[in-house]
Amino acid sequence: MLTIDRVTRRFGAKAAVEDVSLEVAPGAFVGVIGRSGAGKSTLLRMINRLQEPSEGRILFEGRNVTTLTGADLRDWRQSCAMIFQQFNLVGRLDVMTNVLMGRLNHVGTARALFKLWSIDDRAIALSALEQFDIATLAAQRAESLSGGQQQRVAIARALVQEPKIILADEPIASLDPRNTRIVMDALQRINKHYGITIICNLHSLDIARTYCDRLVGMAQGRIVFDGAPEALTDDAARDLYGIEAGDVLDGHTPVPAPAAQMPSPAFA
Ligand SMILES: Nc1ncnc2c1ncn2[C@@H]1O[C@H](COP(=O)(O)OP(=O)(O)OP(=O)(O)O)[C@@H](O)[C@H]1O
């Protein structure tokens, strides 16, 4: 269980996140929604300590992760992998090496520096790439891939970390509708297949409703909705998105149903 306990983050006088409390059960797929500036990224970044809370605590399985330092903090960051809007791959390195970076904590920096990846690590990385249909790209430079392919590499890298939680910060914001679906399907598959908890910031309400089993709505740093997607009425969504409601509610393109197939059990 991940517990966010009365967490506030201020930047100067302004609270980006204010007195937020949240419990996330193992295996949940939570969509954090809300208009731009609502505090979604700050909330996610505090969970893996890319931002420090000004007040409050974050606990995972009863352990306070807000006070971790050194090796303990590295271990925590390994257990909660982060996926970013801009993929954060090393563009000039090949896809395989980018995915192997997710094994860093398992193999140690010295071995990684000299590219002394074990056969097992390589097999795990290749299996992750296979799951997302990009194994044939393993030898290509990451920067030569399309946005959707790069995000799948980033998801593969997150998966080989063997995390308990994946924090995805607007993972589809720079993708076209087809790649949006491919990337969300990939996240859904690892959630269902491995039981990895996913907390995903999403601007698109349609996508959030389609893929998440729980929605957390934020406005001005506070949680203003927390429930099943079906419980979020269009009126409540209008309140949540304010002047951006037209973008997410009117004239939207319906999202196709997620792909149902499960991945091959190659990665264990
Ligand atoms: N490092 C920072 N320094 C100063 N203000 C910040 C910083 N990071 C975030 N903020 C402010 O905190 C508020 C919440 O930002 P945050 O990025 O968390 O919102 P968001 O809901 O993720 O928005 P978006 O969808 O546009 O990324 C905004 O007003 C933002 O300007």
The ligand as an SDF file (V2000), in Angstrom:
LIG
                    3D

 31 33  0  0  0  0  0  0  0  0999 V2000
    9.9360   23.8940   -9.8430 N   0  0  0  0  0  0  0  0  0  0  0  0
    8.9100   24.7430   -9.7350 C   0  0  0  0  0  0  0  0  0  0  0  0
    9.0930   26.0220   -9.3600 N   0  0  0  0  0  0  0  0  0  0  0  0
    8.0670   26.8830   -9.2240 C   0  0  0  0  0  0  0  0  0  0  0  0
    6.7730   26.5440   -9.4460 N   0  0  0  0  0  0  0  0  0  0  0  0
    6.5180   25.2860   -9.8350 C   0  0  0  0  0  0  0  0  0  0  0  0
    7.5540   24.3090   -9.9950 C   0  0  0  0  0  0  0  0  0  0  0  0
    6.9950   23.1340  -10.3770 N   0  0  0  0  0  0  0  0  0  0  0  0
    5.6660   23.3610  -10.4530 C   0  0  0  0  0  0  0  0  0  0  0  0
    5.3860   24.6470  -10.1270 N   0  0  0  0  0  0  0  0  0  0  0  0
    4.0510   25.2420  -10.0970 C   0  0  0  0  0  0  0  0  0  0  0  0
    3.2150   24.3870   -9.3600 O   0  0  0  0  0  0  0  0  0  0  0  0
    1.9170   24.3000   -9.9590 C   0  0  0  0  0  0  0  0  0  0  0  0
    1.6000   22.8540  -10.2600 C   0  0  0  0  0  0  0  0  0  0  0  0
    2.4670   22.4150  -11.2980 O   0  0  0  0  0  0  0  0  0  0  0  0
    2.4430   20.9170  -11.8480 P   0  0  0  0  0  0  0  0  0  0  0  0
    3.4590   20.8340  -12.9390 O   0  0  0  0  0  0  0  0  0  0  0  0
    2.5530   19.9990  -10.7150 O   0  0  0  0  0  0  0  0  0  0  0  0
    0.9720   20.8390  -12.4460 O   0  0  0  0  0  0  0  0  0  0  0  0
    0.3670   19.8050  -13.4950 P   0  0  0  0  0  0  0  0  0  0  0  0
   -1.0240   19.5330  -13.0790 O   0  0  0  0  0  0  0  0  0  0  0  0
    1.2720   18.6490  -13.6330 O   0  0  0  0  0  0  0  0  0  0  0  0
    0.3630   20.6610  -14.8140 O   0  0  0  0  0  0  0  0  0  0  0  0
    0.7810   20.2420  -16.3010 P   0  0  0  0  0  0  0  0  0  0  0  0
   -0.2580   19.2680  -16.7400 O   0  0  0  0  0  0  0  0  0  0  0  0
    0.7390   21.5390  -17.0500 O   0  0  0  0  0  0  0  0  0  0  0  0
    2.1700   19.6780  -16.2000 O   0  0  0  0  0  0  0  0  0  0  0  0
    1.9600   25.1930  -11.1910 C   0  0  0  0  0  0  0  0  0  0  0  0
    1.4270   26.4540  -10.8630 O   0  0  0  0  0  0  0  0  0  0  0  0
    3.4270   25.3080  -11.4880 C   0  0  0  0  0  0  0  0  0  0  0  0
    3.7270   26.5220  -12.1170 O   0  0  0  0  0  0  0  0  0  0  0  0
  1  2  1  0
  2  3  1  0
  2  7  2  0
  3  4  2  0
  4  5  1  0
  5  6  2  0
  6  7  1  0
  6 10  1  0
  7  8  1  0
  8  9  2  0
  9 10  1  0
 10 11  1  0
 11 12  1  0
 11 30  1  0
 12 13  1  0
 13 14  1  0
 13 28  1  0
 14 15  1  0
 15 16  1  0
 16 17  2  0
 16 18  1  0
 16 19  1  0
 19 20  1  0
 20 21  2  0
 20 22  1  0
 20 23  1  0
 23 24  1  0
 24 25  2  0
 24 26  1  0
 24 27  1  0
 28 29  1  0
 28 30  1  0
 30 31  1  0
M  END
$$$$
